């Protein structure tokens, strides 16, 4: 027999672990509770095991029979250590000795003089979203005086991240078995362990630059058409961001941040859309995975041009171009890769409108691409769809796209000696 464990039978079908924990906690500190389930018929067994820290707790349970749970009389007896099989269902009985549940660190830290401030702090996981810090403090105050209870919140949404930290004033809680007991709060079984410095510091300090945190932004400081993307894989390129976020709308600019004083230049970036609705779609579709890594999205802040230095950001100016000289149905496309063909360009720009002609300019002597081309559309209304406003990527290269100043093939060829 296991003197620290009881076996319970004839439980109501709807009984949960937290129900047993709530009822039997009156007899002593519970280190484990398990309602047995048959995977083929989850409500068929109606039995469970409850393990106490002290054997006296088991004695008190047996002395106070009968027991009623949800107005049903249940059967309670001392559990056996071995494993048995009945009706094809394997039932495991906990045979852990109380001392086995203690680590060497826990055994050596029984004296308050040994415990440092950090060792008086515990990590608490699996918190329900509605749990407050007051509830957390009230619950653990049953084990000892609590000097601090903190729930970690998402700095984007303000919602609980499902874990927190509790710091005790002294070692009393540890002597009373706070690390050995199983814990339930609002029906959720908690994960309780001694806190590690790096876990707590990461939870509270691993956040983006202060000026970019959403809680610091006033509504008038937010760019409704932009997003800030962090926690990117180090190998991420601007074309990867463009390829991923293009499904949410037309992108007018995308770049990786280069200011290494604030964040790793390869770990965060900015994406700007033509329409504010695209940003709303991005937030509604969270979480986002890029290269198998979950990235963090938050609103972009309106910045001066000198505040953010992009990894690669190109600005096109047409100030010196006269509209009378523009062939408004033709665009100039620069920064092409040598392998880009006319068919590639036609396929890419066809999403904006009907393409009549594509010409990649080649070197007359070598026949190789000179890295630019001209694309002619059937109708100049194609530009009303924002083609000149958005940024373009093809084969991983950011393209330069602007209205063509090409007057005629004859003039063009004479200028470029073709």
SEGU-32710 format. One line per field, with one value per residue (C-alpha): residue in one letter; x, y, z. Coordinates in steps of 0.05 Angstrom, whole numbers. Each point is the difference from the previous one (the first is absolute). Layout:
# residues N
type: a;...
u: X;...
v: Y;...
w: Z;...
END
This chain:
# residues 418
type: x;x;x;x;x;x;x;x;x;x;x;x;x;x;x;x;x;x;x;x;x;x;x;x;x;x;x;x;x;x;x;x;x;x;x;x;x;x;x;x;x;x;x;x;x;x;x;x;x;x;x;x;x;x;x;x;x;x;x;x;x;x;x;x;x;x;x;x;x;x;x;x;x;x;x;x;x;x;x;x;x;x;x;x;x;x;x;x;x;x;x;x;x;x;x;x;x;x;x;x;x;x;x;x;x;x;x;x;x;x;x;x;x;x;x;x;x;x;x;x;x;x;x;x;x;x;x;x;x;x;x;x;x;x;x;x;x;x;x;x;x;x;x;x;x;x;x;x;x;x;x;x;x;x;x;x;x;x;x;x;x;x;x;x;x;x;x;x;x;x;x;x;x;x;x;x;x;x;x;x;x;x;x;x;x;x;x;x;x;x;x;x;x;x;x;x;x;x;x;x;x;x;x;x;x;x;x;x;x;x;x;x;x;x;x;x;x;x;x;x;x;x;x;x;x;x;x;x;x;x;x;x;x;x;x;x;x;x;x;x;x;x;x;x;x;x;x;x;x;x;x;x;x;x;x;x;x;x;x;x;x;x;x;x;x;x;x;x;x;x;x;x;x;x;x;x;x;x;x;x;x;x;x;x;x;x;x;x;x;x;x;x;x;x;x;x;x;x;x;x;x;x;x;x;x;x;x;x;x;x;x;x;x;x;x;x;x;x;x;x;x;x;x;x;x;x;x;x;x;x;x;x;x;x;x;x;x;x;x;x;x;x;x;x;x;x;x;x;x;x;x;x;x;x;x;x;x;x;x;x;x;x;x;x;x;x;x;x;x;x;x;x;x;x;x;x;x;x;x;x;x;x;x;x;x;x;x;x;x;x;x;x;x;x;x;x;x;x;x;x;x;x;x;x;x;x;x;x;x;x;x;x;x;x;x;x;x;x
u: 0;19;-12;0;-51;-74;-40;-69;-56;-72;15;-52;15;13;52;64;68;-15;-64;39;54;-51;-35;59;44;-37;38;70;49;-11;60;-37;-70;-21;-69;8;-27;-10;21;-56;-53;25;-59;-1;49;-24;62;61;62;17;70;14;65;-14;-26;-42;-42;-18;-19;-46;-34;-14;-25;-51;-37;-49;18;-49;23;-53;-53;27;31;70;43;69;55;76;32;47;69;1;-32;-59;-41;-75;-47;56;11;67;-4;64;8;50;56;45;29;-7;75;6;-40;52;61;67;-7;-68;27;59;-43;-43;32;-19;72;19;-54;18;-51;-2;-11;-62;-33;-41;-23;-75;-24;-66;-37;-68;-7;-49;44;22;62;-45;-27;70;25;-60;9;74;-9;-26;71;36;4;3;40;-13;-47;10;-37;38;-41;10;27;-38;-71;5;-28;29;53;-23;57;27;47;-13;52;-5;25;36;9;-64;-37;55;0;-75;10;-19;46;-24;-75;-43;-38;-66;-26;-67;-3;69;57;60;72;41;75;57;12;63;31;4;-73;-25;47;-19;-74;6;58;-3;-39;11;28;-40;-20;-31;-42;-73;-20;44;-32;-54;-52;27;70;-21;9;-65;31;64;21;63;23;48;29;18;49;70;1;-63;5;-47;-25;-22;-43;-28;-17;-35;-40;-20;-60;-30;2;45;65;29;65;36;68;41;24;74;7;41;-1;-73;-9;37;-5;-22;-53;-53;-30;-55;-56;-44;-65;-39;-64;-11;-47;60;29;-65;2;71;-20;-63;41;49;42;48;56;59;51;-32;9;-57;10;-28;-43;-18;-21;53;15;4;73;44;44;62;-29;0;55;-24;42;-19;-48;-6;-36;-17;-6;-34;8;42;-47;-49;-67;0;60;-28;-27;-54;-15;73;42;74;22;69;44;-17;40;39;-43;-66;-35;-53;-49;15;-16;-64;-25;17;-31;-61;-32;-5;-29;6;72;10;76;61;71;61;58;62;72;11;68;-13;-75;-6;-53;19;-45;-59;-60;-63;-70;-58;-73;-63;-31;30;-56;43;37;-64;8;61;54;46;-13;17;68;18;43;18;48;20;20;-36;-19;1;-66;-17;-35;40;32;14;-26;13;42;40;18;12;47;40;8;21;41;-41
v: 0;72;35;69;-15;-16;-34;28;-37;15;71;40;-2;75;0;38;2;69;-26;-53;49;49;-53;-39;61;6;-62;22;22;-36;-15;-33;-14;-41;-18;-63;1;-55;27;-40;23;61;-3;-75;-9;47;-9;40;5;55;3;39;27;-30;-70;32;32;-69;-23;60;-14;-72;20;49;-47;0;54;36;33;36;-34;-69;-46;-21;-59;17;-49;-1;-7;-55;14;-50;6;-43;-11;-8;-4;20;66;13;33;30;12;52;-32;60;10;69;9;-18;61;46;21;6;75;-2;-45;46;63;-14;54;73;20;-41;28;63;50;-34;-68;26;11;-52;-4;-14;-25;-20;59;14;67;27;-13;64;15;8;-70;-28;34;-23;-72;-6;38;-65;-26;62;75;25;63;3;-32;18;-25;10;35;6;70;2;-21;9;-70;-51;-45;-56;2;41;4;-2;22;-20;41;-60;-75;-19;-17;-47;-35;-9;-35;53;-34;-70;13;0;65;18;71;14;-72;-1;-43;46;-14;23;-2;40;62;8;69;-5;-21;60;50;-24;5;72;27;-35;54;48;71;42;51;-56;-34;7;20;61;22;52;-9;58;-31;-65;-10;-35;-29;-29;-58;-14;-72;-29;-68;-13;-56;28;-22;40;46;56;-42;-53;51;24;-70;-18;64;12;-45;53;57;44;17;69;-12;-54;-1;-28;46;15;37;-51;44;-20;-68;-50;28;-69;-10;52;38;46;-13;55;-13;43;-10;2;-60;-43;14;-21;-65;-13;8;-42;-57;-8;-39;6;-49;20;-54;-43;55;36;75;57;53;68;67;44;68;62;15;54;-22;4;-43;-67;-22;-55;-58;17;55;32;64;19;73;23;74;12;-37;38;-34;20;-45;-61;-59;-12;-71;-22;-8;-5;-60;0;-44;-63;-62;-26;-63;38;-11;38;-56;9;74;-12;-50;46;65;-35;3;75;0;-25;1;15;-1;-16;16;-18;44;-41;17;3;-36;-53;-9;1;38;71;-5;41;-6;34;-26;28;-9;1;57;56;-12;-56;52;16;-67;25;-33;60;7;-71;-33;-58;-61;-51;-58;30;67;65;32;74;15;69;31;-6;60;-40;41;-49;-60;41;54;-51;-42;60;22;-68;-17;-62
w: 0;-10;68;-33;-55;-3;-54;-14;-35;-22;-19;-40;-74;-3;56;-16;33;29;33;38;18;28;41;29;14;67;23;-16;-54;-66;-43;-58;-23;-61;-26;-43;-71;-51;-67;-34;50;40;49;14;58;54;44;20;44;49;30;65;27;69;18;55;-55;-26;70;8;-66;19;70;-27;-48;-33;-50;-46;-65;-40;44;-19;52;-23;23;28;19;4;-68;-21;-28;-57;-69;-18;-61;-2;-59;-47;36;31;69;28;74;21;40;8;68;29;2;-74;-19;30;-39;35;-5;36;55;13;2;60;43;-11;8;-61;-46;-39;-25;-68;32;36;-68;-37;-72;-9;-68;-32;28;-30;-36;51;61;34;41;62;-9;-11;63;41;-22;17;65;28;-2;26;-2;-71;-14;-75;-50;-73;-62;-65;-54;-74;-14;-65;21;75;10;49;-30;47;50;57;59;75;51;73;59;30;-7;37;-64;-22;67;-8;-67;-51;-51;17;-2;-62;-10;-32;-12;-34;-23;-33;25;10;-16;61;3;28;-42;-41;-8;-76;-7;40;-33;-70;17;23;-41;-68;-35;-58;7;48;-53;-41;54;-15;70;-7;-65;-3;-55;-39;2;-34;-74;-20;-62;31;44;40;-4;52;19;-72;-17;-11;-73;-17;-59;-21;-58;50;37;-66;-23;65;13;-72;10;46;-51;-43;34;-11;38;40;32;56;55;2;67;39;62;12;-32;-42;-71;-25;53;-14;-58;-25;-50;-28;-39;-49;39;76;-6;-17;69;32;-39;24;74;-10;-30;58;16;-59;-16;-45;-14;54;52;33;-9;41;-34;28;-27;-32;27;-42;-5;-29;-58;44;56;-37;-45;-46;-23;-72;-15;-68;-16;-70;-20;-63;15;-62;-47;-43;-8;-72;-14;36;-37;53;-25;9;62;12;42;30;46;-38;13;-60;-2;-4;-67;-37;16;74;-4;-40;52;57;-27;-29;69;-8;-70;-71;-24;-74;-4;42;-21;42;-23;-16;-15;-75;4;52;-5;76;38;20;62;-24;-45;-26;10;-41;22;-42;40;42;51;26;42;39;36;37;-41;6;75;22;4;-45;8;-53;10;67;-28;17;-66;-20;-34;-28;-60;-63;-32;-62;-60;-56;-16;-49;50;56;-41;-21;73;25;-62;-15
END
